[in-house]
Amino acid sequence: MWYTGIVPRHSIFERKMKNTFSSPLNLAFFRRTFIPSLAVFLMFGALIPAVLAEDKNAQTLEEILEENTTGESDEDAKPVDPEEKERIEDEISDINEQIEEKQKELEDLQKEIESYDNAIKVKQQEEASLNNQISILDDQIAQRELDIKRSNEQIDVYTLEIRDLEGEITIKEEEIAGEKEELGAMLRRLDKFGRKTNLELVVGNDSFSDFYAQQQYVTNLGDDTREQLQRIAALKASLEEEKRKTEDKKKSVEAEKKRVEDQRLALENTQEVKEYYLEETKNSEEKFKDLVDKFRAEHLESERVISGLQQEAQKRLAELEGTEDEITFSSSNFIWPVYPAKGISCGWHCPGYPYEKLIGPHNALDIPTAQGTAVKAAADGVVSIAKRGVGSGYSYILIVHPDGFSTVYGHLSEISVSPDQVVHQGEVIGLSGGRPGFPGAGLSTGPHLHFGIRVNGIPVDPAQYMDMNIVPE
């Protein structure tokens, strides 16, 4: 017998070996079962590390535990409570029903707004009269009131959608917390097996079937761990997307609130225009006709003067060449005379221009801005016209630039430059106006700057030369 039995008394492993091989029968059993088992185990020796990583740079168990079972964002998160989850889901369902109802109301409001818009367009094509003008203004007032109501309804929808998303976020945070708790238990069990040496695993089983069952358990545990990690990753990605949507909705709420403010101002302006017409005409069609004729004459005179003086200003530009006042100019470098924070209320040949029947198409951009806003020169040039209207008559400035370009600034409440004066880009040339009945307003629908560009005296669309990317829709 090759085994002598001479081993240290305190060696557990060697005592097992002594008991196993103390008889020929046990030795035969060892050769038939345990040696094959050992060979199988050696083949699966890398099983546990492979479960955790596929290359030598993969995370350790400690790192996986740290990353997936702790974190600042999870401090308040707890595993899903079934009753709480059901309550939140019921609340989300109620919110979704409210959102659907609000969306229907928004659709109805939009139809009403469009009906007023169509009515206004029809009336604008009719012969100008006081009754027609007041009717148009009444429709615009009603339309703007509906616009405000629609925006407030939209804010309510956004607010409900935020509550909906916040409920989804709460559920996902709780689901992640529960998944991490389960993952932590799995990883700790894997770590327990991973700390044992191959030899400890061999001698720790009394039979091949026990050893194989243990190996199968570790394999299944590894598969479950991988699936758990994938679920957590998917939940985290979904959670981040829900949070992003929530922030977007909050920004939409703020933008809509700003829109309501602009709409209220537009409503006040329209009401003011109506009051102005009623006050000036005393409800008389004849006086309204006189007022319209006055505005039309002002407009035609400004067009005539602009065309005539532009050539003289070009001569002045030529005289400045080679001097310290020589004008540097590029048509690609125009700046906005006032910042178009509220967009463009009426663009080039805009279809909704209320005075098209009186003075023709709108050959400029109307930039809404508060009464008294500083107006700046769009480029270097020479002031050709600085016209101050009488009373509430039309006030405007014409600046001539090289290469046949010129810029027009209309409805000014104040003018701070003089004809033949050299101005530089960004220099303040006056203050905006446009409030009906106030100095410089002329024929106006409310506070704004009328800004036009001409090439060789002919009006062109300013949008071709301006940075339209900064203009809100």
C-alpha positions in Angstrom: 0.0 0.0 0.0 1.6 3.3 -1.1 0.0 5.5 1.5 1.8 5.2 4.9 -0.6 7.3 7.0 2.3 9.3 8.4 0.9 12.9 8.3 0.7 15.8 10.8 -2.3 15.3 13.1 -3.7 18.8 12.6 -3.9 18.6 8.8 -7.6 18.3 8.0 -6.9 17.6 4.4 -4.4 14.9 5.1 -6.7 13.3 7.6 -9.3 13.1 4.9 -6.8 11.6 2.5 -5.9 9.0 5.2 -9.5 8.0 5.7 -10.1 7.9 2.0 -7.2 5.6 1.1 -7.0 3.3 4.2 -8.4 0.4 2.2 -8.1 -0.9 -1.3 -11.9 -0.4 -1.8 -11.6 3.3 -1.0 -8.6 3.6 -3.2 -10.5 2.0 -6.1 -13.3 4.4 -5.5 -10.9 7.3 -5.6 -9.5 6.2 -8.9 -12.9 5.8 -10.5 -14.6 8.9 -9.2 -12.5 11.6 -7.6 -9.6 11.7 -10.1 -12.1 12.3 -13.0 -13.8 14.9 -10.9 -10.5 16.7 -10.3 -9.9 16.7 -14.1 -13.3 18.2 -14.7 -12.7 20.8 -12.1 -9.4 21.8 -13.6 -11.2 22.4 -16.9 -13.6 24.8 -15.1 -10.9 26.3 -12.9 -11.4 29.7 -14.5 -15.2 29.6 -14.3 -15.7 32.1 -11.5 -13.3 34.8 -12.8 -14.9 34.4 -16.2 -18.3 35.1 -14.7 -17.1 38.4 -13.4 -14.9 39.5 -16.3 -13.8 38.6 -19.8 -10.3 40.1 -19.7 -7.6 41.0 -17.2 -8.6 44.7 -17.2 -12.2 43.9 -16.1 -13.6 45.2 -12.8 -13.0 43.3 -9.5 -15.9 42.2 -7.4 -15.2 45.0 -4.9 -15.5 47.5 -7.7 -18.7 46.1 -9.1 -20.2 46.1 -5.5 -19.1 49.7 -5.0 -20.4 50.9 -8.3 -23.8 49.1 -8.3 -24.8 49.0 -4.7 -23.9 52.5 -3.5 -24.0 56.1 -4.9 -25.1 59.6 -4.0 -28.2 59.5 -6.1 -29.4 56.4 -4.2 -29.2 57.8 -0.7 -33.0 58.3 -0.4 -34.0 55.5 -2.7 -35.5 52.4 -1.2 -36.6 49.1 -2.8 -40.1 49.1 -4.3 -43.0 49.0 -1.9 -45.8 47.3 -3.8 -48.5 49.5 -2.3 -46.6 52.7 -2.9 -45.9 51.7 -6.5 -49.5 51.0 -7.1 -50.5 54.4 -5.6 -48.0 56.2 -7.9 -49.2 54.2 -10.9 -52.8 55.2 -10.2 -51.8 58.8 -9.8 -49.9 58.6 -13.1 -53.0 57.1 -14.8 -55.1 60.0 -13.5 -52.6 62.5 -14.7 -52.6 61.0 -18.2 -56.4 61.3 -18.3 -56.1 65.0 -17.3 -53.5 65.5 -20.0 -55.8 64.0 -22.7 -58.6 66.3 -21.6 -56.3 69.3 -21.7 -55.0 68.4 -25.2 -58.6 68.3 -26.5 -59.2 71.7 -25.0 -56.0 73.0 -26.7 -57.2 71.6 -30.1 -60.5 73.4 -29.7 -58.8 76.7 -28.8 -56.5 76.4 -31.7 -59.5 76.0 -34.1 -61.0 79.2 -32.6 -57.8 81.1 -33.0 -57.5 80.0 -36.6 -61.1 81.1 -37.3 -60.3 84.6 -36.1 -57.1 84.6 -38.1 -59.1 83.7 -41.3 -61.7 86.4 -40.5 -59.0 89.0 -40.0 -57.3 88.2 -43.3 -60.7 88.5 -45.2 -61.4 91.9 -43.6 -57.9 93.2 -44.3 -58.7 92.7 -48.0 -61.8 94.8 -47.8 -62.0 98.6 -48.4 -60.5 100.6 -45.5 -63.2 102.0 -43.2 -63.4 102.8 -39.5 -66.0 100.1 -39.0 -63.8 97.6 -40.8 -60.7 98.7 -38.9 -62.4 98.5 -35.5 -63.8 95.0 -36.5 -60.3 93.8 -37.3 -59.0 95.1 -34.0 -61.9 93.5 -32.1 -61.0 90.2 -33.8 -57.3 90.6 -33.0 -58.2 91.3 -29.4 -60.4 88.2 -29.2 -57.6 86.2 -30.9 -55.0 87.4 -28.5 -57.2 86.6 -25.5 -57.5 83.1 -26.8 -53.8 82.9 -27.4 -53.2 83.8 -23.7 -55.8 81.2 -22.7 -54.2 78.6 -24.9 -50.7 79.3 -23.5 -52.1 78.9 -19.9 -53.6 75.6 -20.9 -50.3 74.5 -22.4 -48.6 75.4 -19.2 -51.1 73.2 -17.3 -50.3 70.3 -19.7 -46.6 70.7 -19.2 -47.0 70.8 -15.4 -49.1 67.6 -15.5 -46.5 66.0 -17.8 -43.8 67.0 -15.3 -45.8 65.3 -12.4 -46.2 62.3 -14.6 -42.4 62.1 -15.3 -41.6 62.6 -11.6 -43.8 59.7 -10.7 -42.0 57.5 -13.3 -38.7 58.7 -11.9 -39.7 57.7 -8.3 -40.7 54.2 -9.5 -37.5 53.7 -11.4 -35.4 54.9 -8.5 -37.1 52.4 -6.3 -36.7 49.6 -8.8 -33.0 50.4 -9.2 -32.6 50.3 -5.4 -34.3 46.9 -5.3 -32.2 45.5 -8.1 -29.0 46.8 -6.5 -30.0 45.1 -3.2 -30.4 41.8 -5.0 -27.2 42.3 -7.0 -25.3 43.0 -3.8 -26.4 39.7 -2.3 -25.5 37.8 -5.6 -22.0 39.4 -5.8 -21.3 38.6 -2.2 -22.2 35.0 -2.8 -19.9 35.0 -5.9 -17.2 36.6 -3.9 -17.4 33.9 -1.3 -16.8 31.2 -3.9 -14.2 33.3 -5.6 -12.0 33.5 -2.5 -11.7 29.7 -2.2 -8.7 27.9 -3.8 -9.2 25.1 -6.3 -8.0 22.6 -3.8 -10.4 23.9 -1.1 -13.3 23.4 -3.5 -12.1 19.9 -4.3 -11.8 18.7 -0.8 -14.9 20.5 0.3 -17.1 18.1 -1.6 -17.6 14.4 -0.7 -18.7 13.3 -4.2 -18.5 14.4 -7.8 -22.2 15.1 -7.9 -21.8 17.5 -5.0 -18.9 19.2 -6.8 -20.8 19.4 -10.1 -23.9 20.8 -8.4 -21.8 23.5 -6.8 -20.2 24.4 -10.1 -23.6 24.5 -11.7 -24.8 26.8 -8.9 -21.9 29.2 -9.5 -22.5 29.2 -13.2 -26.2 30.0 -12.7 -25.4 32.6 -10.2 -23.0 34.2 -12.7 -25.7 34.3 -15.4 -28.2 35.8 -12.9 -25.6 38.5 -12.0 -25.0 39.4 -15.6 -28.8 39.8 -16.2 -29.1 41.8 -13.0 -26.3 44.2 -14.1 -28.0 44.5 -17.5 -31.4 45.4 -15.9 -29.7 48.0 -13.7 -27.9 49.5 -16.6 -31.2 49.7 -18.6 -33.1 51.2 -15.6 -30.3 53.8 -15.1 -30.4 54.8 -18.8 -34.2 55.0 -18.7 -34.0 57.1 -15.5 -31.6 59.6 -17.0 -33.9 59.9 -20.0 -36.9 60.6 -17.8 -34.8 63.3 -15.9 -33.8 64.9 -19.2 -37.4 65.0 -20.4 -38.4 66.6 -17.0 -35.8 69.3 -17.4 -37.0 70.0 -21.0 -40.6 70.3 -19.8 -39.6 72.8 -17.1 -37.8 74.9 -19.8 -40.9 74.7 -21.9 -43.0 76.0 -19.0 -40.7 79.0 -18.6 -40.8 79.7 -22.3 -44.6 79.5 -22.4 -44.8 81.9 -19.4 -42.6 84.3 -21.3 -44.9 83.9 -24.3 -47.9 84.8 -22.1 -46.2 88.0 -21.0 -45.6 88.9 -24.7 -49.2 88.1 -25.6 -50.5 90.2 -22.8 -48.4 93.1 -24.0 -49.6 92.6 -27.6 -53.2 92.5 -26.3 -52.7 95.8 -24.5 -51.1 97.3 -27.6 -54.1 96.3 -29.8 -56.6 97.6 -27.3 -54.6 100.9 -27.2 -54.7 101.1 -31.1 -58.4 100.6 -31.0 -58.8 103.4 -28.3 -56.6 105.6 -30.4 -58.7 105.3 -33.5 -61.9 105.8 -31.6 -60.5 108.9 -29.9 -59.0 110.4 -33.0 -62.0 109.8 -35.2 -64.8 110.3 -32.7 -66.4 107.4 -34.4 -66.6 109.3 -37.6 -65.9 107.6 -40.9 -64.9 111.0 -42.4 -62.4 111.7 -39.7 -61.0 108.2 -40.1 -60.6 108.8 -43.8 -58.7 112.0 -43.1 -56.4 110.2 -40.6 -55.7 107.4 -43.2 -55.0 110.0 -45.9 -52.5 111.8 -43.5 -50.6 108.5 -42.8 -50.6 107.5 -46.4 -49.2 110.9 -47.4 -46.5 110.6 -44.8 -45.5 107.2 -46.1 -45.3 108.3 -49.7 -43.3 111.4 -48.8 -40.8 109.3 -46.9 -40.4 107.0 -49.8 -39.8 109.9 -52.2 -37.3 111.6 -49.9 -35.4 108.4 -49.3 -35.0 107.7 -53.0 -33.9 111.2 -53.8 -31.3 111.7 -51.0 -29.6 108.4 -51.2 -27.5 109.4 -54.3 -26.3 112.6 -52.5 -25.2 110.5 -49.5 -23.2 108.2 -51.8 -21.2 111.2 -52.9 -20.5 112.1 -49.3 -19.2 108.6 -48.8 -16.9 109.0 -51.7 -15.5 112.2 -50.2 -14.6 110.3 -47.0 -12.3 107.8 -48.8 -8.7 108.1 -47.8 -9.6 110.2 -44.7 -9.7 109.1 -41.0 -13.5 109.0 -41.3 -13.4 106.5 -44.3 -16.2 104.0 -43.9 -15.3 100.3 -43.7 -18.3 98.2 -44.7 -19.3 94.6 -45.5 -22.9 93.7 -46.3 -22.3 90.4 -44.4 -21.6 92.2 -41.1 -24.9 94.0 -40.4 -25.9 93.9 -36.7 -29.4 94.0 -35.3 -30.4 97.6 -34.4 -32.4 96.3 -31.5 -32.1 92.7 -30.2 -35.0 90.6 -31.6 -35.7 88.9 -28.3 -39.4 88.7 -29.1 -38.9 87.6 -32.7 -40.3 89.4 -35.8 -43.9 90.5 -35.6 -44.2 91.3 -39.3 -41.6 90.2 -41.8 -40.9 91.0 -45.5 -44.2 91.2 -47.3 -45.9 89.5 -44.4 -49.5 88.3 -45.3 -51.0 89.7 -42.0 -49.8 93.3 -42.6 -52.9 95.4 -41.6 -52.1 98.4 -43.7 -51.3 96.7 -47.0 -54.5 98.1 -48.6 -53.5 101.6 -47.6 -49.8 101.8 -48.4 -48.8 98.6 -50.1 -46.8 95.5 -49.0 -44.5 95.6 -45.9 -41.0 96.2 -47.2 -39.1 95.7 -43.9 -38.9 93.8 -40.6 -41.0 94.9 -37.6 -39.0 94.1 -34.4 -41.2 94.2 -31.3 -39.4 96.1 -28.5 -40.4 98.3 -25.6 -41.1 102.0 -26.2 -37.8 103.9 -25.7 -35.4 101.1 -26.5 -32.0 102.3 -27.7 -31.6 101.9 -31.5 -28.1 101.3 -32.9 -26.6 101.8 -36.3 -26.5 98.4 -38.1 -23.3 99.3 -39.9 -20.9 102.3 -40.4 -22.3 105.0 -42.7 -23.5 108.5 -43.1 -26.8 109.8 -41.9 -28.8 110.9 -44.9 -32.2 111.6 -43.3 -33.2 112.3 -39.6 -36.9 113.1 -40.0 -38.8 114.1 -36.9 -42.5 113.8 -37.5 -44.9 116.5 -36.3 -46.8 115.4 -33.2 -47.4 111.7 -33.6 -46.3 111.8 -37.2 -43.8 109.3 -38.6 -40.2 109.7 -37.5 -37.3 107.8 -39.1 -33.6 107.7 -39.9 -31.9 106.7 -43.2 -28.2 105.8 -43.0 -26.3 105.3 -46.3 -23.5 102.7 -46.5 -21.0 101.9 -49.3 -21.8 99.6 -52.2 -25.2 101.1 -52.7 -26.6 99.9 -49.3 -28.8 101.9 -46.9 -30.7 101.1 -43.8 -34.1 102.6 -42.6 -35.1 102.9 -38.9 -38.8 103.8 -38.4 -41.3 104.8 -35.7 -38.6 106.5 -33.6 -39.7 108.3 -30.4 -36.4 110.2 -30.3 -33.6 110.9 -32.8 -30.1 111.6 -31.6 -28.2 112.1 -34.9 -28.2 114.7 -37.7 -28.0 114.6 -41.5 -24.5 114.3 -42.9 -23.2 112.9 -39.6 -20.8 109.9 -39.8 -22.0 107.0 -37.5 -20.3 103.8 -36.6 -21.8 100.3 -36.2 -23.4 99.9 -32.8 -23.6 103.6 -32.1 -27.0 104.7 -30.6 -28.9 106.8 -33.1 -32.2 107.2 -31.3 -35.0 105.5 -29.3 -37.7 103.2 -30.5 -41.4 104.1 -30.5 -44.5 103.0 -32.3 -47.0 103.5 -29.5 -50.1 104.9 -31.3 -50.6 108.6 -30.7 -47.1 109.1 -29.2 -44.3 111.1 -30.9 -42.9 109.5 -34.0 -45.4 106.6 -34.2 -47.1 107.4 -37.4 -49.3 104.5 -38.7 -48.4 101.9 -36.2 -49.9 98.8 -34.4 -47.8 99.2 -31.2 -44.3 99.6 -29.9 -41.7 98.2 -32.3 -38.9 99.2 -34.7 -39.4 99.2 -38.4 -36.1 98.1 -39.9 -35.4 98.1 -43.7 -32.5 97.6 -46.0 -32.2 99.0 -49.5 -29.8 98.3 -52.3 -29.4 101.2 -54.8 -32.6 102.7 -53.4 -34.7 99.5 -53.9 -36.1 97.7 -50.7 -34.8 94.2 -50.2 -35.6 91.5 -47.6 -33.4 92.4 -44.6 -33.4 88.7 -43.6 -30.9 88.0 -46.4 -28.3 90.1 -44.6 -29.1 89.6 -40.9 -28.2 86.7 -38.5 -31.6 85.1 -38.3 -30.3 82.3 -36.1 -30.7 84.4 -33.0 -34.4 85.2 -33.8 -36.8 83.1 -31.8 -39.6 81.4 -33.7 
